[in-house]
Amino acid sequence: MATGRAQLKPIPDDAPHLLVVDDDRRIRELLSRFLMSEGYRVTTVESAVEARAKLEGLKFDLLILDVMMPGETGFEFARKLRTSSTVPILMLTARGEAESRIQGLEIGADDYVGKPFEPRELSLRVANILKRARPAASPAVEFVRFGEFVFHVARGELKRGDEVIHLTDREREMLTLLAANPGETVTRIALAGNANGNGGNNGVVGERAVDVQINRLRRKIERDPANPLLVQTVRGVGYRLVTTP
């Protein structure tokens, strides 16, 4: 499987995020480089244990899962995962027997590719799975409620009853992003936006600035900013807005 050494283009923050689970370091590196060259964000791990830990803190659009791994196999991991998650799964294995393919599909895998494989075939299968899994477009959120507050997304206006709560531009930007993903984790990198810069330590500085801005926002909306109930921290990842249905 040749992927070339062309310099990778910047990948958008909203590009599909793929989790590659394979105990073979060479395969992980080749898949990562190739899929990133196709425009995907890619995270790699070498075991089911590491994959489970990643899934607890991050949201992935697709799992590429090796079947023959030491310890917990890909089949065993997929079977357990299907009891709590509908994330699409592409099984990847050197075993090409029809019985193995059927077993993977019965467990709940969305597709099955045998090693060795052509990179373009894998890319097409990934794209097809993501296309099928893509949810239908939903109406844009007009406003969200949380605690005593209502945030009007289009106007960027936060109100408590008839009182308008003053927001800085950065607070408004972050609250808009959180409100667009109610109840879901928004990464600190996404919240940092342009503050991340393009090099050096600007990304770290941008993420630290997010923490400062979030604390300021909490002082305006939380009854106890030290113990926030509305804008909650997701350790090591980012923040989520707890909205009222």
Backbone hydrogen bonds, N-H to C=O, Kabsch-Sander energy under -0.5 kcal/mol:
donor,donor_aa,acceptor,acceptor_aa,energy
15,A,12,P,-1.5
18,L,16,P,-0.6
18,L,41,R,-3.1
19,L,62,L,-2.4
20,V,18,L,-0.6
20,V,43,T,-2.9
21,V,19,L,-0.5
21,V,64,I,-3.0
22,D,20,V,-0.6
22,D,45,V,-2.1
25,R,23,D,-0.8
28,R,24,D,-2.3
29,E,25,R,-2.5
30,L,26,R,-2.5
31,L,27,I,-2.8
32,S,28,R,-2.5
33,R,29,E,-2.4
34,F,30,L,-2.5
35,L,31,L,-2.9
36,M,32,S,-2.2
37,S,33,R,-1.8
38,E,34,F,-0.9
39,G,36,M,-1.5
40,Y,35,L,-2.1
41,R,16,P,-2.4
43,T,18,L,-2.6
45,V,20,V,-2.5
51,A,47,S,-2.0
52,R,48,A,-2.6
53,A,49,V,-1.7
54,K,50,E,-2.1
55,L,51,A,-2.4
56,E,52,R,-1.1
57,G,53,A,-0.7
57,G,54,K,-1.0
58,L,54,K,-2.1
60,F,58,L,-0.5
61,D,17,H,-2.9
62,L,17,H,-1.1
63,L,88,P,-2.5
64,I,19,L,-2.8
65,L,63,L,-0.7
65,L,90,L,-2.5
66,D,21,V,-2.8
66,D,64,I,-0.5
67,V,92,L,-1.8
69,M,67,V,-1.6
73,T,71,G,-0.6
74,G,67,V,-2.6
77,F,73,T,-2.6
78,A,74,G,-2.7
79,R,75,F,-2.4
80,K,76,E,-2.0
81,L,77,F,-2.6
82,R,78,A,-2.1
83,T,80,K,-1.3
84,S,81,L,-1.9
85,S,81,L,-1.8
90,L,63,L,-3.2
91,M,89,I,-0.6
91,M,111,D,-2.4
92,L,65,L,-3.1
93,T,113,V,-1.8
101,R,97,E,-1.9
102,I,98,A,-2.6
103,Q,99,E,-2.3
104,G,100,S,-2.3
105,L,101,R,-2.1
106,E,102,I,-2.6
107,I,103,Q,-1.9
108,G,104,G,-1.1
109,A,104,G,-2.3
110,D,89,I,-2.6
111,D,89,I,-1.3
113,V,91,M,-2.9
115,K,93,T,-3.3
121,E,118,E,-0.5
122,L,118,E,-2.1
123,S,119,P,-2.6
124,L,120,R,-2.4
125,R,121,E,-2.4
126,V,122,L,-2.6
127,A,123,S,-2.5
128,N,124,L,-2.3
129,I,125,R,-2.3
130,L,126,V,-2.5
131,K,127,A,-2.1
132,R,128,N,-2.1
133,A,129,I,-2.2
134,R,130,L,-1.1
144,V,151,F,-1.8
145,R,244,T,-0.5
146,F,149,F,-2.1
149,F,146,F,-2.4
150,V,159,K,-2.5
151,F,144,V,-2.7
152,H,150,V,-0.6
152,H,157,E,-2.9
153,V,142,E,-1.7
153,V,151,F,-0.8
154,A,142,E,-0.6
156,G,152,H,-1.7
157,E,152,H,-1.5
158,L,165,I,-0.6
159,K,150,V,-2.6
160,R,163,E,-2.7
161,G,148,E,-0.5
161,G,159,K,-0.5
163,E,160,R,-2.0
165,I,158,L,-3.1
165,I,163,E,-0.5
166,H,164,V,-0.6
172,R,168,T,-2.6
173,E,169,D,-2.4
174,M,170,R,-2.4
175,L,171,E,-2.6
176,T,172,R,-2.3
177,L,173,E,-1.8
178,L,174,M,-2.5
179,A,175,L,-2.7
180,A,176,T,-1.6
181,N,177,L,-0.5
181,N,178,L,-1.0
183,G,241,L,-2.3
184,E,181,N,-2.1
186,V,239,Y,-3.3
187,T,185,T,-0.5
188,R,237,V,-2.3
191,L,187,T,-2.2
192,A,188,R,-1.8
193,G,189,I,-1.2
195,A,192,A,-2.1
196,N,193,G,-1.7
197,G,194,N,-1.4
202,N,199,G,-1.7
205,V,201,N,-2.4
206,G,202,N,-3.0
207,E,203,G,-2.1
208,R,204,V,-2.2
209,A,205,V,-2.2
210,V,206,G,-1.5
211,D,207,E,-1.5
212,V,208,R,-1.6
213,Q,209,A,-2.5
214,I,210,V,-2.9
215,N,211,D,-2.0
216,R,212,V,-1.8
217,L,213,Q,-2.4
218,R,214,I,-2.7
219,R,215,N,-1.5
220,K,216,R,-0.6
220,K,217,L,-1.3
221,I,217,L,-1.0
221,I,218,R,-0.5
222,E,218,R,-3.1
227,N,224,D,-2.1
232,Q,230,L,-0.8
232,Q,240,R,-2.4
234,V,238,G,-3.0
235,R,233,T,-0.7
237,V,234,V,-2.6
238,G,234,V,-1.8
239,Y,186,V,-2.3
240,R,232,Q,-2.1
242,V,230,L,-3.2
242,V,240,R,-0.6
243,T,241,L,-0.9
244,T,145,R,-3.8
